[in-house]
Structures are given as C-alpha cells and as structure tokens.
Amino acid sequence: MRDPRYPPDWKAIALAKKLSVNWRCEKCGLKCIDPAFKSDIPLSERSRRKLQVHHSDYDPSNNSPGNLIALCSGCHLSKHSRKRGNVTPGQLSLFVG
C-alpha cells in the first residue's frame, strides 16, 4: 500500500534525485548502489549502501528540488534519529549482519 503522504509519482521523483547525484550520498559522499546493477555484494553491504531521498523539512508533500537530499541509509537514519518527522515503521531499518 502506498503511503498517502507521498505523491503517486514519488518513485520517479526519488529516482531522478538519485540519478542527479550519481548514486552518491550528499552528506558523507558514500557511493551507493544502483538497484538495477546486479552484483554479488552481501545483503548487509547493499543495505548500508542503499540511497534514499530525504525531505529536508520532513514534509513528504514538499517535493521541490531544494527540499530533497539524497542520503545513504546511515545518514538518513541519523537525520531522523534527531527528529522523528515522517518515519514509517520499517522505513529506515538498516540490516547489520
């Protein structure tokens, strides 16, 4: 089920943001993994190197380019640990193996 706080085209918006930064975290610089790229990277490493799009103002309905930042899983989790904002159950889970 789609989260109603996000627009129907959220996946396309998020993908465009990720492509615009060449799959690199805008906070720490970690090169993340394009999910279309198939590899033998262990699940724990794929989870750590998953790129996510964060709303700087914590409002999922504000998808203006200046409000979006591409973050690796760890940096995204760090942003939300200080302000719970729009976190949904499981959204920021990070597999540690």
N, C-alpha and C positions, 0 to 999 in steps of 0.2 A: 504494500500500500504506500502510495506517495504521501509525503509529509505536506499538508496543505499550506504550510508557511512558505514553501518554496514554489516558484513559478513552474508551470508544466515543462518549460524548456531549460530547466536548471542544469541537466546533464550537458547540454550543448554549451551553455554559458560557462560551466566549470571546465569543460574540455578546452574551450577557446582560451581561457585564462592559463591553463596548464601548458598549452602549446606556445603561448606568448612568452613564457619564461623558460622554454626548452626543458621542461620537466625538472626544474631546479628550485629548491626551497628558497624563498625570498628572504628568509631570516638567517638561516645558517649556511646556505649555499650547497646543501647536500644534493647530489644528482640523484633524482628519484627514477623510478622505473615506469616506463610507458607500459600499461597493461596489455597492449597489443603485441609487445615484444615477448616472445616465448623463450624461457631460459630455464636452467637448472638451479637457479638461485633458491636457497632454502626458504620456506614459508616465513620464518622469523625475520629474515633479511628483507623479503618482499614486503612484509608488514611495516618494518621500520622505514623502508624507502618508498612508501605509498604517498603520493602527493595529493593533498586535499586543498579545497578552496575555502578560505575563512572570510567571514564578513567582519570588517574592522569595527563596525558599530553594533555587532551582534544581532542585526536585524536581517533575517533571511529574505525579506521582501525588497531590501535595498540592494539591487544588483548593478549599481553604477560602477563602471570600471575602477574609479578611485576608492571604492569601498571594499574591493576584493583583493585578497592577497593569497598567493599560493604558498602553502606550508607543508613540510614533511609531517608525518604522523606525530613525532615527538614535539615539534614546535607548535603544532595545532593543539595538542593536548595541553601544553604549557600555557597557551593563551586562554584556554577555557578553565584551567585549574584556578585561575585568579578571578574569573567571572563566569559563572555557570551559563548565563545567557540562554542560547538556543540549543543546548546539548540534548540530544535524544538518547534513550538507552541504546548502548552498543555503538553509537556513532563514533566515539573516539577510543574504542578499545584498541589496545596495542598488544599483539601477541609477543610474549617474551618466552623464548624456548630454551 
